[in-house]
Amino acid sequence: MGASKQLPRLTREDVRDLLRAAGQLDAAALVLVQSSWQGKAPVLMSLDHVKQVIAGLYNRAEPAYLAGSKPESTETPQEASREGGAMESLSPAPIAAPAKEEA
């Protein structure tokens, strides 16, 4: 058996094109959903299949894509943990005081 060829990796421009195409699919789906055309269901299903392929490609490329778009932080992990991390509170609402029991 021959050695398998290494396929080309996605470039930043490829990822931007995927995002643009996904947006165009969303716009086309919105127009179809709002239409009264009887044949829209199979077309929407086809658009969804294409969107799933795009999402899969993007999900594989996302870590590298996002890593290259962030400026490097000069902050040490210890400094970041002192300021509070993502686990502090996921809710914007303040924590309510415990309810008082009535006798």
C-alpha positions in Angstrom: 0.0 0.0 0.0 1.2 3.5 -0.8 1.7 6.2 1.8 -1.3 8.4 2.3 -0.9 11.9 1.1 -1.1 14.8 3.5 -4.1 17.0 2.6 -3.6 20.7 2.7 -4.6 22.5 5.9 -7.2 25.3 6.1 -5.7 28.8 5.9 -7.1 31.9 7.7 -8.7 32.9 4.4 -10.3 29.5 4.1 -11.8 29.9 7.5 -13.1 33.4 6.7 -14.6 32.0 3.5 -16.3 29.2 5.5 -17.8 31.8 7.9 -19.0 33.9 5.0 -20.6 30.9 3.3 -22.3 29.9 6.5 -23.8 33.4 6.8 -25.0 33.2 3.2 -26.7 29.8 4.0 -28.3 31.3 7.0 -29.7 34.2 4.9 -31.0 31.9 2.2 -32.6 29.7 4.9 -34.3 32.7 6.4 -35.8 33.8 3.1 -37.0 30.3 2.5 -38.6 30.0 6.0 -40.5 33.2 5.4 -41.7 32.2 2.0 -44.8 30.3 1.2 -43.1 28.1 -1.4 -44.2 24.4 -1.0 -40.8 23.0 -1.9 -38.9 24.8 0.8 -38.6 21.8 3.2 -36.2 19.7 1.1 -34.1 22.7 0.2 -33.9 23.7 3.9 -32.8 20.2 4.7 -30.1 20.4 2.0 -28.9 23.8 3.3 -28.7 22.2 6.8 -26.5 19.4 5.6 -24.1 21.8 3.9 -24.1 23.9 7.1 -23.1 20.8 9.1 -20.2 20.2 6.9 -19.1 23.8 7.2 -19.5 23.7 11.0 -17.4 20.5 11.2 -14.6 22.1 9.2 -14.7 25.3 11.2 -14.7 23.4 14.6 -11.5 21.6 13.6 -9.8 24.8 12.6 -11.3 27.1 15.3 -8.5 26.7 18.0 -5.8 27.6 15.6 -7.9 30.4 14.0 -8.8 32.0 17.3 -5.2 31.5 18.7 -3.8 33.6 15.9 -6.3 36.4 16.2 -5.7 37.1 19.9 -2.9 39.4 21.1 -0.4 37.6 23.3 -1.0 38.2 27.0 1.9 39.2 29.1 -0.1 38.3 32.2 1.0 35.3 34.2 -1.6 32.6 35.2 -1.2 33.6 38.8 -2.1 37.2 38.1 -5.1 36.1 36.0 -6.4 33.9 38.8 -6.1 36.7 41.4 -8.3 38.9 39.2 -11.0 36.2 39.0 -11.5 33.6 36.4 -14.3 32.4 34.2 -15.6 30.2 37.0 -16.5 33.1 39.4 -20.0 33.6 38.2 -21.7 32.7 34.9 -24.8 34.6 35.8 -25.0 38.4 35.6 -27.6 38.4 38.4 -26.4 38.8 41.9 -26.8 35.9 44.3 -29.9 36.2 46.4 -29.8 36.2 50.1 -31.1 33.1 51.8 -34.8 33.2 52.6 -35.8 33.7 56.2 -38.0 31.0 57.7 -41.2 32.2 59.3 -42.3 30.7 62.7 
